Amino acid sequence: MMEILKTTGIKEIFISGDVDGYDCLSDQEPFTGPAEAIKSVIKRLSGYAGFLFVPVDMPLLKPDMLHLLLQQKEGGYFIDWPLPAFMTPPYQQSEKTSVQGLLDDYGIYPVALPEHFSSSMKNANTPQDWEEVVNP
């Protein structure tokens, strides 16, 4: 994922959580899900014009599809896929515990996923899933 982000042109990459061998932003509330991690990152790193949040379990994401999200001045995510998401301020106080709920509270709207990118939207949550995704 780091290489995908670097190829996309992302200069500063932050990892939420704890990953051995990487400088990470530890979750303030561990094991509470991605929405809480996103809120924690936004709170701790205020002052940025926006954040591109990507899940580590989507290894087929392409820089061009991430560029499409980054072009959305008020943020964006793909219809039916709350992540990856580009989130921009203002960030409203939110008690939502789902990424979709956060997107709604932050006023971030979905954009259409171009058909040629649909095969890149695959989650790999287990070692078997990962093997199937990266070695079809």
Secondary structure, 3 states (H helix, E strand, C coil): CHHHHHHHCCCCCCEECCCCCCCEECCCCCCCCHHHHHHHHHHHCCCCCCEEECCCCCCCCCHHHHHHHHCCCCCEEECCEEEEEEECCCCCCCCCCCHHHHHHHHCCCEECCCHHHHHHCCCCCCHHHHHHHHCC
